[in-house]
Amino acid sequence: MRKTVKAMLIAGCICCTPMSALTTAQTVCAYDQLIASVTKVSIAKDVLAIGESVKLELTWSSGKQTEVTFSSSDESVATVDKDGVVTGIADGKATITVSYLEGKGVKTIDISVSHEAVKSEVYNTSEVSLGDKFRKYDTLHYDGKSKGSCANVVNTKGNYDLVYVNIDDYVLPFDAELVGIDGLVIYLAPDIEGITYLDGRKLNAGDVIDRNTHLLCYDYKIKSADKSSRMIFPVFLPEYYGEYIGDGEIKVKSIDHDAKVIELESVEVKADTVDGDVNSDGEFAVSDAVLLQRWLLGVPDTKLNDWRSADLCSDGKLDVFDLCFMKKKLLSGQE
């Protein structure tokens, strides 16, 4: 009897499948049975040039993707191959139809072709150089040879959008210029509203820089007048002025085109002052002379709002001679 009971227990263990395993299996089966549908068909360019080829982009819902077929309503205007690559043939419009689920699912997109459209170019990142300018819809392709595995793209928020070109080709949504190369990273300055650029290579000593300006340095380096180190910033963002240079007016102290170094300094901007106006009320009067005299006599709680305006001797200190000059100025009626 013991052997029989033991055998029944073993059989029970073999036959019992954990509920978690059943749930997982059911989920996998359910996903396999869920068929995806095409929710959107898009193309990177609004108008194709004649002879230009651009691949359609399909957006799928969750589930198992099925085979798709493509067709054009007018192949004399635009053709499409089995991979969804559309080619412009002649001026006009054509509708590209995307079919799936053996024709049960259909999505369409209208394509325009014009001889006036400029054909987009594909650039290998290893072949691009500083100052290269790209048009909207041009493509950057990382060929794995050197630079350009990713791109820092200046945005209107005052920083960068990071694009991984080594994962997907980057189709530019705007005109842009290549303004910096730092190892594998390239820097792009897009031509869009909300961003003001300044070419650092054209600066001169004494120039004042608007703190809202994106300073394009290209292969030049930035140096703070208060620091010895040189900083590599292909694009000197607006936030960098306060962080690395100072809070005053930003000026070019010097620029060395041979060494390619731009030295910036922060200059304190002093408000216009009136000579002798120690109480800072905007004018020079007897009350200022009285206040200075009380201060020189050491009368308690006497304070000068702007002692530098009373330094009429320009010797960096206040004494009775400044008071004499102040009284003489009052008597002569000069302000």
Kinemage of the C-alpha trace (Angstrom):
@kinemage 1
@onewidth
@group {chain A} dominant
@subgroup {mainchain}
@vectorlist {calphas} color= white
{ca met a 1} P 0.000 0.000 0.000
{ca arg a 2} L 2.878 2.378 0.716
{ca lys a 3} L 4.280 1.883 -2.777
{ca thr a 4} L 0.908 2.691 -4.345
{ca val a 5} L 0.527 5.950 -2.413
{ca lys a 6} L 4.060 7.011 -3.270
{ca ala a 7} L 3.482 6.321 -6.946
{ca met a 8} L 0.307 8.394 -6.928
{ca leu a 9} L 2.123 11.343 -5.314
{ca ile a 10} L 4.861 11.274 -7.956
{ca ala a 11} L 2.295 11.145 -10.729
{ca gly a 12} L 0.516 14.124 -9.209
{ca cys a 13} L 3.730 16.168 -9.124
{ca ile a 14} L 4.460 15.400 -12.761
{ca cys a 15} L 0.986 16.359 -13.929
{ca cys a 16} L 0.778 19.645 -11.984
{ca thr a 17} L 2.148 22.593 -13.986
{ca pro a 18} L 2.873 25.832 -12.070
{ca met a 19} L 0.302 28.560 -12.710
{ca ser a 20} L 3.091 31.067 -13.495
{ca ala a 21} L 4.294 28.869 -16.344
{ca leu a 22} L 0.770 28.589 -17.712
{ca thr a 23} L 0.319 32.359 -17.531
{ca thr a 24} L 3.583 32.981 -19.396
{ca ala a 25} L 2.692 30.465 -22.071
{ca gln a 26} L -0.726 31.999 -22.505
{ca thr a 27} L 0.801 35.475 -22.850
{ca val a 28} L 3.217 34.290 -25.558
{ca cys a 29} L 0.405 32.570 -27.415
{ca ala a 30} L -1.784 35.657 -27.131
{ca tyr a 31} L 0.994 37.890 -28.534
{ca asp a 32} L 1.569 35.493 -31.440
{ca gln a 33} L -2.120 35.599 -32.214
{ca leu a 34} L -2.211 39.429 -32.108
{ca ile a 35} L -1.583 40.728 -35.619
{ca ala a 36} L -0.077 44.207 -35.936
{ca ser a 37} L -1.485 46.824 -38.248
{ca val a 38} L 0.173 49.762 -39.994
{ca thr a 39} L -0.900 52.891 -38.123
{ca lys a 40} L 1.081 55.449 -40.114
{ca val a 41} L 2.992 55.803 -43.379
{ca ser a 42} L 5.446 58.692 -43.656
{ca ile a 43} L 8.293 59.891 -45.829
{ca ala a 44} L 11.213 62.105 -44.838
{ca lys a 45} L 10.746 64.630 -47.641
{ca asp a 46} L 7.717 66.692 -48.624
{ca val a 47} L 8.522 66.940 -52.344
{ca leu a 48} L 10.812 64.560 -54.230
{ca ala a 49} L 13.157 65.688 -56.954
{ca ile a 50} L 13.110 63.865 -60.276
{ca gly a 51} L 15.350 60.817 -59.954
{ca glu a 52} L 15.431 61.020 -56.167
{ca ser a 53} L 14.712 57.928 -54.062
{ca val a 54} L 13.459 57.995 -50.469
{ca lys a 55} L 12.276 55.066 -48.370
{ca leu a 56} L 8.846 55.043 -46.748
{ca glu a 57} L 8.670 54.715 -42.975
{ca leu a 58} L 5.996 52.462 -41.484
{ca thr a 59} L 4.691 52.704 -37.924
{ca trp a 60} L 3.184 49.470 -36.568
{ca ser a 61} L 0.877 48.741 -33.670
{ca ser a 62} L 1.766 46.024 -31.134
{ca gly a 63} L 1.698 42.445 -32.364
{ca lys a 64} L 3.138 40.315 -35.110
{ca gln a 65} L 4.053 42.228 -38.262
{ca thr a 66} L 2.976 40.663 -41.544
{ca glu a 67} L 4.211 40.928 -45.108
{ca val a 68} L 3.492 44.210 -46.885
{ca thr a 69} L 3.225 45.158 -50.543
{ca phe a 70} L 3.532 48.571 -52.162
{ca ser a 71} L 1.950 50.046 -55.269
{ca ser a 72} L 1.773 53.434 -57.007
{ca ser a 73} L -1.329 55.002 -58.502
{ca asp a 74} L 0.759 56.583 -61.278
{ca glu a 75} L 4.142 55.079 -62.085
{ca ser a 76} L 4.785 57.800 -64.644
{ca val a 77} L 5.088 60.194 -61.677
{ca ala a 78} L 6.519 58.004 -58.900
{ca thr a 79} L 7.423 54.344 -58.564
{ca val a 80} L 7.833 52.235 -55.442
{ca asp a 81} L 9.785 48.986 -55.086
{ca lys a 82} L 9.181 45.946 -52.877
{ca asp a 83} L 11.157 47.537 -50.026
{ca gly a 84} L 9.077 50.716 -49.991
{ca val a 85} L 11.631 52.933 -51.730
{ca val a 86} L 9.832 55.674 -53.678
{ca thr a 87} L 11.496 57.239 -56.741
{ca gly a 88} L 10.404 60.470 -58.402
{ca ile a 89} L 9.937 60.125 -62.171
{ca ala a 90} L 8.188 63.293 -63.369
{ca asp a 91} L 6.307 66.338 -62.124
{ca gly a 92} L 2.988 65.511 -60.521
{ca lys a 93} L 1.348 63.637 -57.670
{ca ala a 94} L 0.884 59.942 -57.019
{ca thr a 95} L -0.645 57.907 -54.219
{ca ile a 96} L 1.408 55.093 -52.726
{ca thr a 97} L -0.670 52.270 -51.253
{ca val a 98} L 0.663 50.011 -48.500
{ca ser a 99} L -1.224 46.700 -48.226
{ca tyr a 100} L -0.907 44.037 -45.537
{ca leu a 101} L -2.924 41.067 -44.251
{ca glu a 102} L -3.362 39.944 -47.860
{ca gly a 103} L -4.999 43.222 -48.780
{ca lys a 104} L -7.331 43.408 -45.801
{ca gly a 105} L -5.276 46.232 -44.307
{ca val a 106} L -4.507 49.333 -46.371
{ca lys a 107} L -2.734 52.656 -45.747
{ca thr a 108} L -1.929 55.353 -48.301
{ca ile a 109} L 0.320 58.377 -48.651
{ca asp a 110} L 0.368 61.098 -51.320
{ca ile a 111} L 3.707 61.802 -52.989
{ca ser a 112} L 4.627 65.010 -54.848
{ca val a 113} L 7.401 65.191 -57.446
{ca ser a 114} L 8.844 68.409 -58.872
{ca his a 115} L 11.737 69.307 -61.161
{ca glu a 116} L 12.274 72.385 -58.944
{ca ala a 117} L 12.975 70.296 -55.846
{ca val a 118} L 16.626 69.883 -54.904
{ca lys a 119} L 17.786 66.310 -54.634
{ca ser a 120} L 18.830 65.387 -51.117
{ca glu a 121} L 22.343 64.085 -50.562
{ca val a 122} L 23.715 61.327 -48.365
{ca tyr a 123} L 26.972 62.190 -46.583
{ca asn a 124} L 29.346 59.709 -44.974
{ca thr a 125} L 30.361 61.217 -41.640
{ca ser a 126} L 34.024 60.306 -42.166
{ca glu a 127} L 34.088 62.591 -45.215
{ca val a 128} L 32.508 65.748 -43.754
{ca ser a 129} L 34.564 68.775 -42.696
{ca leu a 130} L 34.235 71.906 -40.562
{ca gly a 131} L 32.042 74.491 -42.218
{ca asp a 132} L 30.160 72.003 -44.398
{ca lys a 133} L 26.572 73.104 -44.920
{ca phe a 134} L 23.707 70.664 -45.295
{ca arg a 135} L 20.218 71.202 -46.648
{ca lys a 136} L 16.977 70.095 -45.104
{ca tyr a 137} L 16.365 66.386 -45.812
{ca asp a 138} L 20.053 65.636 -46.411
{ca thr a 139} L 21.164 62.456 -44.664
{ca leu a 140} L 24.186 61.848 -42.445
{ca his a 141} L 25.378 58.240 -42.564
{ca tyr a 142} L 27.921 56.879 -40.074
{ca asp a 143} L 30.272 54.675 -42.067
{ca gly a 144} L 32.178 53.503 -38.996
{ca lys a 145} L 35.526 54.893 -40.101
{ca ser a 146} L 36.098 57.834 -37.757
{ca lys a 147} L 34.022 60.826 -36.677
{ca gly a 148} L 30.279 61.214 -36.548
{ca ser a 149} L 29.011 58.301 -34.491
{ca cys a 150} L 26.802 60.858 -32.738
{ca ala a 151} L 25.888 64.504 -33.187
{ca asn a 152} L 25.247 67.338 -30.750
{ca val a 153} L 22.556 69.460 -32.380
{ca val a 154} L 22.036 72.959 -30.951
{ca asn a 155} L 18.426 73.534 -29.872
{ca thr a 156} L 16.342 76.541 -28.832
{ca lys a 157} L 16.523 75.545 -25.152
{ca gly a 158} L 20.142 76.655 -24.866
{ca asn a 159} L 21.711 73.192 -25.019
{ca tyr a 160} L 21.939 70.196 -27.352
{ca asp a 161} L 19.837 67.366 -28.699
{ca leu a 162} L 21.944 64.207 -28.925
{ca val a 163} L 21.493 62.160 -32.098
{ca tyr a 164} L 22.997 58.661 -32.400
{ca val a 165} L 23.976 58.537 -36.060
{ca asn a 166} L 25.623 55.136 -35.540
{ca ile a 167} L 22.205 53.612 -34.800
{ca asp a 168} L 20.119 55.250 -37.537
{ca asp a 169} L 20.929 57.540 -40.434
{ca tyr a 170} L 20.087 61.125 -39.511
{ca val a 171} L 17.781 62.916 -41.938
{ca leu a 172} L 18.132 66.606 -41.184
{ca pro a 173} L 14.794 68.359 -40.524
{ca phe a 174} L 16.418 71.751 -41.229
{ca asp a 175} L 19.362 73.424 -42.926
{ca ala a 176} L 22.456 73.102 -40.751
{ca glu a 177} L 26.200 73.723 -40.632
{ca leu a 178} L 28.921 71.494 -39.224
{ca val a 179} L 30.597 73.782 -36.668
{ca gly a 180} L 32.637 71.423 -34.512
{ca ile a 181} L 34.384 68.074 -34.366
{ca asp a 182} L 35.471 66.579 -31.045
{ca gly a 183} L 36.621 62.995 -31.445
{ca leu a 184} L 33.687 60.888 -32.589
{ca val a 185} L 31.216 63.705 -31.870
{ca ile a 186} L 30.209 66.287 -34.457
{ca tyr a 187} L 28.394 69.559 -33.693
{ca leu a 188} L 25.587 70.878 -35.865
{ca ala a 189} L 24.175 74.427 -35.824
{ca pro a 190} L 20.668 74.365 -37.331
{ca asp a 191} L 19.267 77.348 -39.196
{ca ile a 192} L 16.072 77.806 -37.181
{ca glu a 193} L 14.287 80.668 -35.444
{ca gly a 194} L 15.149 81.349 -31.818
{ca ile a 195} L 18.916 80.852 -32.093
{ca thr a 196} L 21.439 83.649 -32.687
{ca tyr a 197} L 24.935 82.670 -33.836
{ca leu a 198} L 28.207 84.589 -33.897
{ca asp a 199} L 31.261 83.398 -35.836
{ca gly a 200} L 34.098 83.539 -33.306
{ca arg a 201} L 36.739 83.518 -36.051
{ca lys a 202} L 35.652 87.007 -37.136
{ca leu a 203} L 35.883 88.662 -33.713
{ca asn a 204} L 38.286 91.456 -32.801
{ca ala a 205} L 39.744 92.568 -29.475
{ca gly a 206} L 37.316 94.867 -27.685
{ca asp a 207} L 34.187 93.410 -29.269
{ca val a 208} L 31.231 93.058 -26.904
{ca ile a 209} L 29.319 89.763 -27.098
{ca asp a 210} L 25.616 89.475 -26.411
{ca arg a 211} L 25.205 86.906 -23.630
{ca asn a 212} L 22.290 85.319 -25.521
{ca thr a 213} L 24.520 84.553 -28.482
{ca his a 214} L 25.722 81.064 -29.404
{ca leu a 215} L 29.403 81.668 -30.144
{ca leu a 216} L 30.577 79.337 -32.923
{ca cys a 217} L 34.205 78.449 -32.250
{ca tyr a 218} L 34.811 75.802 -34.950
{ca asp a 219} L 38.431 74.720 -34.291
{ca tyr a 220} L 39.232 77.738 -32.067
{ca lys a 221} L 39.561 77.400 -28.290
{ca ile a 222} L 38.057 79.659 -25.622
{ca lys a 223} L 40.190 81.104 -22.821
{ca ser a 224} L 38.994 83.059 -19.801
{ca ala a 225} L 41.063 86.132 -18.985
{ca asp a 226} L 41.012 85.051 -15.316
{ca lys a 227} L 42.165 81.498 -16.007
{ca ser a 228} L 45.113 79.976 -17.796
{ca ser a 229} L 43.409 76.882 -19.196
{ca arg a 230} L 42.036 76.771 -22.710
{ca met a 231} L 38.612 75.220 -23.154
{ca ile a 232} L 37.367 73.333 -26.192
{ca phe a 233} L 33.796 74.379 -26.970
{ca pro a 234} L 32.827 74.058 -30.649
{ca val a 235} L 29.698 75.975 -29.649
{ca phe a 236} L 29.969 78.316 -26.661
{ca leu a 237} L 26.412 78.186 -25.325
{ca pro a 238} L 24.790 81.207 -23.585
{ca glu a 239} L 24.957 79.509 -20.172
{ca tyr a 240} L 28.744 79.144 -20.496
{ca tyr a 241} L 29.374 82.915 -20.232
{ca gly a 242} L 28.322 83.011 -16.583
{ca glu a 243} L 29.775 79.595 -15.787
{ca tyr a 244} L 33.251 80.083 -17.261
{ca ile a 245} L 33.777 83.817 -17.873
{ca gly a 246} L 31.786 85.940 -15.393
{ca asp a 247} L 28.581 87.833 -14.721
{ca gly a 248} L 29.559 91.183 -16.221
{ca glu a 249} L 29.665 92.435 -19.778
{ca ile a 250} L 31.374 89.849 -22.012
{ca lys a 251} L 34.191 91.305 -24.100
{ca val a 252} L 36.914 89.906 -26.324
{ca lys a 253} L 40.179 90.652 -24.556
{ca ser a 254} L 42.314 89.206 -27.324
{ca ile a 255} L 42.193 86.808 -30.240
{ca asp a 256} L 45.170 84.874 -31.585
{ca his a 257} L 44.386 83.585 -35.061
{ca asp a 258} L 47.669 81.682 -35.302
{ca ala a 259} L 47.106 79.759 -32.063
{ca lys a 260} L 43.329 79.839 -32.656
{ca val a 261} L 42.543 81.104 -29.158
{ca ile a 262} L 39.745 83.522 -28.247
{ca glu a 263} L 40.264 85.164 -24.837
{ca leu a 264} L 37.085 86.440 -23.195
{ca glu a 265} L 36.719 88.624 -20.119
{ca ser a 266} L 33.882 89.763 -17.896
{ca val a 267} L 33.803 93.524 -17.340
{ca glu a 268} L 31.771 95.103 -14.562
{ca val a 269} L 29.447 97.719 -15.976
{ca lys a 270} L 29.193 100.685 -13.633
{ca ala a 271} L 26.088 102.796 -13.612
{ca asp a 272} L 26.511 106.466 -14.490
{ca thr a 273} L 27.435 108.372 -11.334
{ca val a 274} L 27.446 112.060 -10.451
{ca asp a 275} L 30.670 113.398 -8.952
{ca gly a 276} L 30.129 114.241 -5.281
{ca asp a 277} L 26.776 112.429 -5.040
{ca val a 278} L 27.666 110.440 -1.902
{ca asn a 279} L 24.034 109.959 -0.859
{ca ser a 280} L 23.172 108.512 -4.327
{ca asp a 281} L 20.082 110.623 -4.913
{ca gly a 282} L 21.106 111.407 -8.485
{ca glu a 283} L 22.395 114.944 -7.958
{ca phe a 284} L 25.232 116.828 -6.265
{ca ala a 285} L 24.062 119.260 -3.579
{ca val a 286} L 24.931 120.786 -0.183
{ca ser a 287} L 23.499 117.709 1.519
{ca asp a 288} L 26.324 115.637 0.015
{ca ala a 289} L 29.001 117.952 1.456
{ca val a 290} L 27.290 117.872 4.874
{ca leu a 291} L 27.155 114.068 4.768
{ca leu a 292} L 30.842 113.785 3.863
{ca gln a 293} L 31.819 116.238 6.623
{ca arg a 294} L 29.861 114.255 9.221
{ca trp a 295} L 31.541 111.081 8.014
{ca leu a 296} L 35.026 112.623 8.232
{ca leu a 297} L 34.246 113.850 11.784
{ca gly a 298} L 33.233 110.336 12.767
{ca val a 299} L 29.633 111.137 13.647
{ca pro a 300} L 28.006 107.825 14.661
{ca asp a 301} L 25.736 106.046 12.158
{ca thr a 302} L 26.938 108.181 9.272
{ca lys a 303} L 27.133 106.154 6.050
{ca leu a 304} L 28.132 107.063 2.520
{ca asn a 305} L 26.129 105.316 -0.179
{ca asp a 306} L 28.826 105.882 -2.814
{ca trp a 307} L 32.145 107.005 -1.354
{ca arg a 308} L 33.921 106.760 -4.748
{ca ser a 309} L 31.857 109.655 -6.100
{ca ala a 310} L 33.339 111.867 -3.350
{ca asp a 311} L 36.942 110.947 -4.189
{ca leu a 312} L 37.439 114.141 -6.160
{ca cys a 313} L 41.210 113.927 -5.718
{ca ser a 314} L 41.160 110.493 -7.387
{ca asp a 315} L 43.661 109.069 -4.909
{ca gly a 316} L 41.539 106.130 -3.748
{ca lys a 317} L 40.750 107.590 -0.326
{ca leu a 318} L 38.556 110.214 1.324
{ca asp a 319} L 39.979 113.064 3.386
{ca val a 320} L 39.591 116.782 4.062
{ca phe a 321} L 41.015 117.626 0.651
{ca asp a 322} L 38.048 115.908 -1.044
{ca leu a 323} L 35.717 117.927 1.198
{ca cys a 324} L 37.470 121.148 0.184
{ca phe a 325} L 37.113 120.282 -3.503
{ca met a 326} L 33.455 119.482 -2.912
{ca lys a 327} L 32.775 122.862 -1.219
{ca lys a 328} L 34.706 124.691 -3.925
{ca lys a 329} L 32.588 122.928 -6.546
{ca leu a 330} L 29.409 123.975 -4.765
{ca leu a 331} L 30.544 127.607 -4.519
{ca ser a 332} L 31.471 127.715 -8.188
{ca gly a 333} L 28.079 126.262 -9.100
{ca gln a 334} L 29.614 123.345 -11.061
{ca glu a 335} L 27.982 119.948 -11.047
